């Protein structure tokens, strides 16, 4: 018996979401509009329900999403100021963390996170995941789209 057995893992491609813009690895400028199409999910918003097939899109820019089963509060778990405010994390807080919630199959980005020092084009990406009506991540599916921008001269 192998110590690296994968027989219990259930990998599968979830092709319900397909990006329409930007093209993968495209050179883009801001403002940037990321768009997609979604099947078998109703984006109704944070309506307080726990349904697996309706809720809201969460878009993470240049960062990984929260783990499966964690909610939006998990994103602020290390922020004591946010944990004392029952309205936190709100849309402004999330945007400051490069996280955007939307019921539309798109998001407009006026800015991208600073990629830091380097040479050549800056590499960026978005991850789109599904949240239920309580803001809890549904399943392990995540859709990833890489793109790049020209590095600004400093």
Secondary structure as GFF3:
##gff-version 3
##sequence-region A 1 154
A	DSSP	beta_strand	17	21	.	.	.	ID=ss1
A	DSSP	beta_strand	26	27	.	.	.	ID=ss2
A	DSSP	beta_strand	32	38	.	.	.	ID=ss3
A	DSSP	beta_strand	42	43	.	.	.	ID=ss4
A	DSSP	beta_strand	54	61	.	.	.	ID=ss5
A	DSSP	three_ten_helix	72	76	.	.	.	ID=ss6
A	DSSP	alpha_helix	80	83	.	.	.	ID=ss7
A	DSSP	alpha_helix	91	96	.	.	.	ID=ss8
A	DSSP	beta_strand	99	102	.	.	.	ID=ss9
A	DSSP	beta_strand	106	109	.	.	.	ID=ss10
A	DSSP	beta_strand	122	131	.	.	.	ID=ss11
A	DSSP	beta_strand	143	149	.	.	.	ID=ss12
###
